[in-house]
């Protein structure tokens, strides 16, 4: 029974972490959208995300 709880706890933590990450993306997009005349495109490709993550890791 404790293994199930442990698995459920880990799953909940993963969902919460993903929700936090998605919330930060949404907040960033909102900030960008509020800055005219910047055009914000919501089509972010996997390659761009991968490049952004790589650059962040190098900082």
PDB file with SEQRES, HELIX, SHEET and CRYST1 records, atoms N, CA, C and O in Angstrom:
SEQRES   1 A   59  UNK UNK UNK UNK UNK UNK UNK UNK UNK UNK UNK UNK UNK          
SEQRES   2 A   59  UNK UNK UNK UNK UNK UNK UNK UNK UNK UNK UNK UNK UNK          
SEQRES   3 A   59  UNK UNK UNK UNK UNK UNK UNK UNK UNK UNK UNK UNK UNK          
SEQRES   4 A   59  UNK UNK UNK UNK UNK UNK UNK UNK UNK UNK UNK UNK UNK          
SEQRES   5 A   59  UNK UNK UNK UNK UNK UNK UNK                                  
HELIX    1 AA1 UNK A    2  UNK A   33  1                                  32    
HELIX    2 AA2 UNK A   46  UNK A   58  1                                  13    
CRYST1    1.000    1.000    1.000  90.00  90.00  90.00 P 1           1          
ATOM      1  N   UNK A   1       0.826  -1.189   0.000  1.00  0.00           N  
ATOM      2  CA  UNK A   1       0.000   0.000   0.000  1.00  0.00           C  
ATOM      3  C   UNK A   1       0.874   1.258   0.000  1.00  0.00           C  
ATOM      4  O   UNK A   1       0.554   2.235  -0.677  1.00  0.00           O  
ATOM      5  N   UNK A   2       1.972   1.236   0.754  1.00  0.00           N  
ATOM      6  CA  UNK A   2       2.827   2.417   0.807  1.00  0.00           C  
ATOM      7  C   UNK A   2       3.501   2.679  -0.540  1.00  0.00           C  
ATOM      8  O   UNK A   2       3.774   3.830  -0.880  1.00  0.00           O  
ATOM      9  N   UNK A   3       3.775   1.606  -1.319  1.00  0.00           N  
ATOM     10  CA  UNK A   3       4.333   1.802  -2.652  1.00  0.00           C  
ATOM     11  C   UNK A   3       3.358   2.556  -3.539  1.00  0.00           C  
ATOM     12  O   UNK A   3       3.765   3.437  -4.295  1.00  0.00           O  
ATOM     13  N   UNK A   4       2.070   2.221  -3.457  1.00  0.00           N  
ATOM     14  CA  UNK A   4       1.064   2.927  -4.244  1.00  0.00           C  
ATOM     15  C   UNK A   4       1.026   4.398  -3.852  1.00  0.00           C  
ATOM     16  O   UNK A   4       0.978   5.271  -4.718  1.00  0.00           O  
ATOM     17  N   UNK A   5       1.047   4.674  -2.559  1.00  0.00           N  
ATOM     18  CA  UNK A   5       1.045   6.061  -2.102  1.00  0.00           C  
ATOM     19  C   UNK A   5       2.293   6.785  -2.585  1.00  0.00           C  
ATOM     20  O   UNK A   5       2.227   7.941  -3.004  1.00  0.00           O  
ATOM     21  N   UNK A   6       3.420   6.106  -2.525  1.00  0.00           N  
ATOM     22  CA  UNK A   6       4.666   6.701  -2.971  1.00  0.00           C  
ATOM     23  C   UNK A   6       4.580   7.027  -4.466  1.00  0.00           C  
ATOM     24  O   UNK A   6       4.990   8.106  -4.894  1.00  0.00           O  
ATOM     25  N   UNK A   7       4.049   6.098  -5.248  1.00  0.00           N  
ATOM     26  CA  UNK A   7       3.885   6.329  -6.685  1.00  0.00           C  
ATOM     27  C   UNK A   7       2.924   7.486  -6.927  1.00  0.00           C  
ATOM     28  O   UNK A   7       3.185   8.353  -7.761  1.00  0.00           O  
ATOM     29  N   UNK A   8       1.806   7.497  -6.192  1.00  0.00           N  
ATOM     30  CA  UNK A   8       0.822   8.579  -6.340  1.00  0.00           C  
ATOM     31  C   UNK A   8       1.436   9.919  -5.951  1.00  0.00           C  
ATOM     32  O   UNK A   8       1.188  10.932  -6.605  1.00  0.00           O  
ATOM     33  N   UNK A   9       2.236   9.924  -4.890  1.00  0.00           N  
ATOM     34  CA  UNK A   9       2.902  11.162  -4.473  1.00  0.00           C  
ATOM     35  C   UNK A   9       3.847  11.662  -5.561  1.00  0.00           C  
ATOM     36  O   UNK A   9       3.869  12.853  -5.874  1.00  0.00           O  
ATOM     37  N   UNK A  10       4.627  10.750  -6.135  1.00  0.00           N  
ATOM     38  CA  UNK A  10       5.556  11.142  -7.202  1.00  0.00           C  
ATOM     39  C   UNK A  10       4.797  11.651  -8.415  1.00  0.00           C  
ATOM     40  O   UNK A  10       5.210  12.623  -9.047  1.00  0.00           O  
ATOM     41  N   UNK A  11       3.696  11.003  -8.741  1.00  0.00           N  
ATOM     42  CA  UNK A  11       2.881  11.422  -9.873  1.00  0.00           C  
ATOM     43  C   UNK A  11       2.305  12.816  -9.634  1.00  0.00           C  
ATOM     44  O   UNK A  11       2.307  13.654 -10.536  1.00  0.00           O  
ATOM     45  N   UNK A  12       1.817  13.060  -8.434  1.00  0.00           N  
ATOM     46  CA  UNK A  12       1.267  14.374  -8.086  1.00  0.00           C  
ATOM     47  C   UNK A  12       2.342  15.457  -8.180  1.00  0.00           C  
ATOM     48  O   UNK A  12       2.091  16.547  -8.694  1.00  0.00           O  
ATOM     49  N   UNK A  13       3.530  15.151  -7.684  1.00  0.00           N  
ATOM     50  CA  UNK A  13       4.637  16.107  -7.762  1.00  0.00           C  
ATOM     51  C   UNK A  13       4.964  16.419  -9.219  1.00  0.00           C  
ATOM     52  O   UNK A  13       5.204  17.576  -9.567  1.00  0.00           O  
ATOM     53  N   UNK A  14       4.975  15.397 -10.073  1.00  0.00           N  
ATOM     54  CA  UNK A  14       5.253  15.611 -11.497  1.00  0.00           C  
ATOM     55  C   UNK A  14       4.185  16.493 -12.132  1.00  0.00           C  
ATOM     56  O   UNK A  14       4.511  17.409 -12.887  1.00  0.00           O  
ATOM     57  N   UNK A  15       2.923  16.233 -11.840  1.00  0.00           N  
ATOM     58  CA  UNK A  15       1.838  17.054 -12.382  1.00  0.00           C  
ATOM     59  C   UNK A  15       1.951  18.497 -11.893  1.00  0.00           C  
ATOM     60  O   UNK A  15       1.760  19.433 -12.671  1.00  0.00           O  
ATOM     61  N   UNK A  16       2.261  18.681 -10.613  1.00  0.00           N  
ATOM     62  CA  UNK A  16       2.400  20.032 -10.066  1.00  0.00           C  
ATOM     63  C   UNK A  16       3.567  20.763 -10.713  1.00  0.00           C  
ATOM     64  O   UNK A  16       3.475  21.955 -11.003  1.00  0.00           O  
ATOM     65  N   UNK A  17       4.659  20.050 -10.938  1.00  0.00           N  
ATOM     66  CA  UNK A  17       5.824  20.647 -11.577  1.00  0.00           C  
ATOM     67  C   UNK A  17       5.493  21.078 -13.005  1.00  0.00           C  
ATOM     68  O   UNK A  17       5.855  22.175 -13.429  1.00  0.00           O  
ATOM     69  N   UNK A  18       4.803  20.207 -13.741  1.00  0.00           N  
ATOM     70  CA  UNK A  18       4.402  20.547 -15.107  1.00  0.00           C  
ATOM     71  C   UNK A  18       3.447  21.731 -15.115  1.00  0.00           C  
ATOM     72  O   UNK A  18       3.549  22.602 -15.979  1.00  0.00           O  
ATOM     73  N   UNK A  19       2.531  21.775 -14.175  1.00  0.00           N  
ATOM     74  CA  UNK A  19       1.573  22.880 -14.099  1.00  0.00           C  
ATOM     75  C   UNK A  19       2.301  24.197 -13.831  1.00  0.00           C  
ATOM     76  O   UNK A  19       1.962  25.227 -14.414  1.00  0.00           O  
ATOM     77  N   UNK A  20       3.293  24.163 -12.956  1.00  0.00           N  
ATOM     78  CA  UNK A  20       4.075  25.363 -12.658  1.00  0.00           C  
ATOM     79  C   UNK A  20       4.828  25.828 -13.897  1.00  0.00           C  
ATOM     80  O   UNK A  20       4.862  27.022 -14.195  1.00  0.00           O  
ATOM     81  N   UNK A  21       5.433  24.884 -14.623  1.00  0.00           N  
ATOM     82  CA  UNK A  21       6.173  25.206 -15.847  1.00  0.00           C  
ATOM     83  C   UNK A  21       5.240  25.813 -16.895  1.00  0.00           C  
ATOM     84  O   UNK A  21       5.577  26.822 -17.516  1.00  0.00           O  
ATOM     85  N   UNK A  22       4.074  25.205 -17.094  1.00  0.00           N  
ATOM     86  CA  UNK A  22       3.117  25.723 -18.070  1.00  0.00           C  
ATOM     87  C   UNK A  22       2.600  27.092 -17.660  1.00  0.00           C  
ATOM     88  O   UNK A  22       2.378  27.951 -18.514  1.00  0.00           O  
ATOM     89  N   UNK A  23       2.405  27.306 -16.370  1.00  0.00           N  
ATOM     90  CA  UNK A  23       1.959  28.615 -15.880  1.00  0.00           C  
ATOM     91  C   UNK A  23       3.003  29.681 -16.184  1.00  0.00           C  
ATOM     92  O   UNK A  23       2.653  30.793 -16.579  1.00  0.00           O  
ATOM     93  N   UNK A  24       4.274  29.356 -16.005  1.00  0.00           N  
ATOM     94  CA  UNK A  24       5.327  30.340 -16.285  1.00  0.00           C  
ATOM     95  C   UNK A  24       5.383  30.673 -17.773  1.00  0.00           C  
ATOM     96  O   UNK A  24       5.631  31.820 -18.143  1.00  0.00           O  
ATOM     97  N   UNK A  25       5.155  29.675 -18.627  1.00  0.00           N  
ATOM     98  CA  UNK A  25       5.096  29.928 -20.070  1.00  0.00           C  
ATOM     99  C   UNK A  25       3.919  30.842 -20.386  1.00  0.00           C  
ATOM    100  O   UNK A  25       4.063  31.797 -21.150  1.00  0.00           O  
ATOM    101  N   UNK A  26       2.758  30.558 -19.805  1.00  0.00           N  
ATOM    102  CA  UNK A  26       1.567  31.381 -20.041  1.00  0.00           C  
ATOM    103  C   UNK A  26       1.803  32.824 -19.595  1.00  0.00           C  
ATOM    104  O   UNK A  26       1.399  33.758 -20.289  1.00  0.00           O  
ATOM    105  N   UNK A  27       2.450  33.014 -18.448  1.00  0.00           N  
ATOM    106  CA  UNK A  27       2.735  34.363 -17.961  1.00  0.00           C  
ATOM    107  C   UNK A  27       3.694  35.085 -18.897  1.00  0.00           C  
ATOM    108  O   UNK A  27       3.522  36.275 -19.159  1.00  0.00           O  
ATOM    109  N   UNK A  28       4.702  34.378 -19.405  1.00  0.00           N  
ATOM    110  CA  UNK A  28       5.646  34.986 -20.346  1.00  0.00           C  
ATOM    111  C   UNK A  28       4.945  35.409 -21.629  1.00  0.00           C  
ATOM    112  O   UNK A  28       5.186  36.499 -22.147  1.00  0.00           O  
ATOM    113  N   UNK A  29       4.077  34.544 -22.140  1.00  0.00           N  
ATOM    114  CA  UNK A  29       3.345  34.879 -23.361  1.00  0.00           C  
ATOM    115  C   UNK A  29       2.418  36.067 -23.143  1.00  0.00           C  
ATOM    116  O   UNK A  29       2.265  36.906 -24.031  1.00  0.00           O  
ATOM    117  N   UNK A  30       1.805  36.143 -21.981  1.00  0.00           N  
ATOM    118  CA  UNK A  30       0.920  37.274 -21.673  1.00  0.00           C  
ATOM    119  C   UNK A  30       1.717  38.569 -21.654  1.00  0.00           C  
ATOM    120  O   UNK A  30       1.273  39.581 -22.197  1.00  0.00           O  
ATOM    121  N   UNK A  31       2.889  38.545 -21.033  1.00  0.00           N  
ATOM    122  CA  UNK A  31       3.743  39.733 -20.982  1.00  0.00           C  
ATOM    123  C   UNK A  31       4.135  40.156 -22.396  1.00  0.00           C  
ATOM    124  O   UNK A  31       4.081  41.341 -22.727  1.00  0.00           O  
ATOM    125  N   UNK A  32       4.529  39.194 -23.230  1.00  0.00           N  
ATOM    126  CA  UNK A  32       4.904  39.510 -24.610  1.00  0.00           C  
ATOM    127  C   UNK A  32       3.730  40.085 -25.388  1.00  0.00           C  
ATOM    128  O   UNK A  32       3.895  41.029 -26.161  1.00  0.00           O  
ATOM    129  N   UNK A  33       2.553  39.522 -25.186  1.00  0.00           N  
ATOM    130  CA  UNK A  33       1.367  39.963 -25.916  1.00  0.00           C  
ATOM    131  C   UNK A  33       0.974  41.386 -25.532  1.00  0.00           C  
ATOM    132  O   UNK A  33       0.359  42.090 -26.333  1.00  0.00           O  
ATOM    133  N   UNK A  34       1.316  41.818 -24.330  1.00  0.00           N  
ATOM    134  CA  UNK A  34       0.961  43.154 -23.862  1.00  0.00           C  
ATOM    135  C   UNK A  34       1.931  44.222 -24.347  1.00  0.00           C  
ATOM    136  O   UNK A  34       1.718  45.406 -24.084  1.00  0.00           O  
ATOM    137  N   UNK A  35       2.992  43.832 -25.050  1.00  0.00           N  
ATOM    138  CA  UNK A  35       4.004  44.789 -25.495  1.00  0.00           C  
ATOM    139  C   UNK A  35       3.847  45.074 -26.984  1.00  0.00           C  
ATOM    140  O   UNK A  35       4.416  44.358 -27.808  1.00  0.00           O  
ATOM    141  N   UNK A  36       3.084  46.109 -27.347  1.00  0.00           N  
ATOM    142  CA  UNK A  36       3.006  46.464 -28.759  1.00  0.00           C  
ATOM    143  C   UNK A  36       4.313  47.122 -29.163  1.00  0.00           C  
ATOM    144  O   UNK A  36       4.967  47.698 -28.294  1.00  0.00           O  
ATOM    145  N   UNK A  37       4.730  47.079 -30.388  1.00  0.00           N  
ATOM    146  CA  UNK A  37       4.120  46.397 -31.530  1.00  0.00           C  
ATOM    147  C   UNK A  37       4.652  44.989 -31.752  1.00  0.00           C  
ATOM    148  O   UNK A  37       4.681  44.501 -32.882  1.00  0.00           O  
ATOM    149  N   UNK A  38       5.063  44.351 -30.697  1.00  0.00           N  
ATOM    150  CA  UNK A  38       5.595  42.993 -30.821  1.00  0.00           C  
ATOM    151  C   UNK A  38       4.477  42.026 -31.205  1.00  0.00           C  
ATOM    152  O   UNK A  38       3.443  41.962 -30.540  1.00  0.00           O  
ATOM    153  N   UNK A  39       4.694  41.284 -32.271  1.00  0.00           N  
ATOM    154  CA  UNK A  39       3.726  40.263 -32.668  1.00  0.00           C  
ATOM    155  C   UNK A  39       4.148  38.953 -32.018  1.00  0.00           C  
ATOM    156  O   UNK A  39       5.293  38.522 -32.153  1.00  0.00           O  
ATOM    157  N   UNK A  40       3.227  38.334 -31.322  1.00  0.00           N  
ATOM    158  CA  UNK A  40       3.534  37.083 -30.627  1.00  0.00           C  
ATOM    159  C   UNK A  40       2.889  35.925 -31.366  1.00  0.00           C  
ATOM    160  O   UNK A  40       1.675  35.912 -31.573  1.00  0.00           O  
ATOM    161  N   UNK A  41       3.685  34.972 -31.755  1.00  0.00           N  
ATOM    162  CA  UNK A  41       3.183  33.783 -32.421  1.00  0.00           C  
ATOM    163  C   UNK A  41       3.162  32.643 -31.422  1.00  0.00           C  
ATOM    164  O   UNK A  41       4.170  32.362 -30.774  1.00  0.00           O  
ATOM    165  N   UNK A  42       2.015  31.985 -31.295  1.00  0.00           N  
ATOM    166  CA  UNK A  42       1.896  30.905 -30.322  1.00  0.00           C  
ATOM    167  C   UNK A  42       2.376  29.557 -30.853  1.00  0.00           C  
ATOM    168  O   UNK A  42       2.354  28.553 -30.141  1.00  0.00           O  
ATOM    169  N   UNK A  43       2.812  29.551 -32.116  1.00  0.00           N  
ATOM    170  CA  UNK A  43       3.323  28.304 -32.679  1.00  0.00           C  
ATOM    171  C   UNK A  43       4.811  28.196 -32.368  1.00  0.00           C  
ATOM    172  O   UNK A  43       5.652  28.653 -33.142  1.00  0.00           O  
ATOM    173  N   UNK A  44       5.123  27.589 -31.230  1.00  0.00           N  
ATOM    174  CA  UNK A  44       6.514  27.398 -30.829  1.00  0.00           C  
ATOM    175  C   UNK A  44       6.889  25.960 -31.165  1.00  0.00           C  
ATOM    176  O   UNK A  44       6.305  25.012 -30.641  1.00  0.00           O  
ATOM    177  N   UNK A  45       7.860  25.818 -32.036  1.00  0.00           N  
ATOM    178  CA  UNK A  45       8.227  24.467 -32.454  1.00  0.00           C  
ATOM    179  C   UNK A  45       9.110  23.783 -31.419  1.00  0.00           C  
ATOM    180  O   UNK A  45       9.709  24.428 -30.558  1.00  0.00           O  
ATOM    181  N   UNK A  46       9.172  22.477 -31.527  1.00  0.00           N  
ATOM    182  CA  UNK A  46       9.998  21.703 -30.601  1.00  0.00           C  
ATOM    183  C   UNK A  46      11.467  22.097 -30.720  1.00  0.00           C  
ATOM    184  O   UNK A  46      12.177  22.135 -29.715  1.00  0.00           O  
ATOM    185  N   UNK A  47      11.927  22.388 -31.925  1.00  0.00           N  
ATOM    186  CA  UNK A  47      13.323  22.789 -32.115  1.00  0.00           C  
ATOM    187  C   UNK A  47      13.638  24.087 -31.385  1.00  0.00           C  
ATOM    188  O   UNK A  47      14.702  24.210 -30.777  1.00  0.00           O  
ATOM    189  N   UNK A  48      12.739  25.046 -31.437  1.00  0.00           N  
ATOM    190  CA  UNK A  48      12.963  26.313 -30.744  1.00  0.00           C  
ATOM    191  C   UNK A  48      12.998  26.085 -29.239  1.00  0.00           C  
ATOM    192  O   UNK A  48      13.860  26.630 -28.549  1.00  0.00           O  
ATOM    193  N   UNK A  49      12.068  25.286 -28.725  1.00  0.00           N  
ATOM    194  CA  UNK A  49      12.062  24.991 -27.288  1.00  0.00           C  
ATOM    195  C   UNK A  49      13.351  24.298 -26.867  1.00  0.00           C  
ATOM    196  O   UNK A  49      13.925  24.623 -25.828  1.00  0.00           O  
ATOM    197  N   UNK A  50      13.801  23.348 -27.672  1.00  0.00           N  
ATOM    198  CA  UNK A  50      15.035  22.630 -27.362  1.00  0.00           C  
ATOM    199  C   UNK A  50      16.212  23.595 -27.331  1.00  0.00           C  
ATOM    200  O   UNK A  50      17.055  23.521 -26.437  1.00  0.00           O  
ATOM    201  N   UNK A  51      16.273  24.507 -28.310  1.00  0.00           N  
ATOM    202  CA  UNK A  51      17.353  25.488 -28.356  1.00  0.00           C  
ATOM    203  C   UNK A  51      17.308  26.419 -27.146  1.00  0.00           C  
ATOM    204  O   UNK A  51      18.346  26.742 -26.568  1.00  0.00           O  
ATOM    205  N   UNK A  52      16.108  26.848 -26.766  1.00  0.00           N  
ATOM    206  CA  UNK A  52      15.967  27.725 -25.603  1.00  0.00           C  
ATOM    207  C   UNK A  52      16.430  27.018 -24.334  1.00  0.00           C  
ATOM    208  O   UNK A  52      17.111  27.617 -23.500  1.00  0.00           O  
ATOM    209  N   UNK A  53      16.065  25.757 -24.187  1.00  0.00           N  
ATOM    210  CA  UNK A  53      16.462  24.997 -23.002  1.00  0.00           C  
ATOM    211  C   UNK A  53      17.976  24.816 -22.964  1.00  0.00           C  
ATOM    212  O   UNK A  53      18.591  24.911 -21.903  1.00  0.00           O  
ATOM    213  N   UNK A  54      18.573  24.555 -24.126  1.00  0.00           N  
ATOM    214  CA  UNK A  54      20.020  24.376 -24.195  1.00  0.00           C  
ATOM    215  C   UNK A  54      20.734  25.671 -23.806  1.00  0.00           C  
ATOM    216  O   UNK A  54      21.711  25.643 -23.056  1.00  0.00           O  
ATOM    217  N   UNK A  55      20.252  26.792 -24.311  1.00  0.00           N  
ATOM    218  CA  UNK A  55      20.858  28.080 -23.965  1.00  0.00           C  
ATOM    219  C   UNK A  55      20.724  28.368 -22.472  1.00  0.00           C  
ATOM    220  O   UNK A  55      21.655  28.875 -21.847  1.00  0.00           O  
ATOM    221  N   UNK A  56      19.570  28.046 -21.907  1.00  0.00           N  
ATOM    222  CA  UNK A  56      19.346  28.281 -20.480  1.00  0.00           C  
ATOM    223  C   UNK A  56      20.308  27.437 -19.641  1.00  0.00           C  
ATOM    224  O   UNK A  56      20.822  27.898 -18.621  1.00  0.00           O  
ATOM    225  N   UNK A  57      20.544  26.209 -20.074  1.00  0.00           N  
ATOM    226  CA  UNK A  57      21.442  25.320 -19.334  1.00  0.00           C  
ATOM    227  C   UNK A  57      22.888  25.821 -19.408  1.00  0.00           C  
ATOM    228  O   UNK A  57      23.674  25.577 -18.492  1.00  0.00           O  
ATOM    229  N   UNK A  58      23.241  26.518 -20.489  1.00  0.00           N  
ATOM    230  CA  UNK A  58      24.605  27.018 -20.646  1.00  0.00           C  
ATOM    231  C   UNK A  58      24.867  28.279 -19.824  1.00  0.00           C  
ATOM    232  O   UNK A  58      26.022  28.658 -19.628  1.00  0.00           O  
ATOM    233  N   UNK A  59      23.821  28.923 -19.346  1.00  0.00           N  
ATOM    234  CA  UNK A  59      24.007  30.161 -18.568  1.00  0.00           C  
ATOM    235  C   UNK A  59      24.603  29.893 -17.223  1.00  0.00           C  
ATOM    236  O   UNK A  59      24.823  30.824 -16.449  1.00  0.00           O  
TER     237      UNK A  59                                                      
END                                                                             
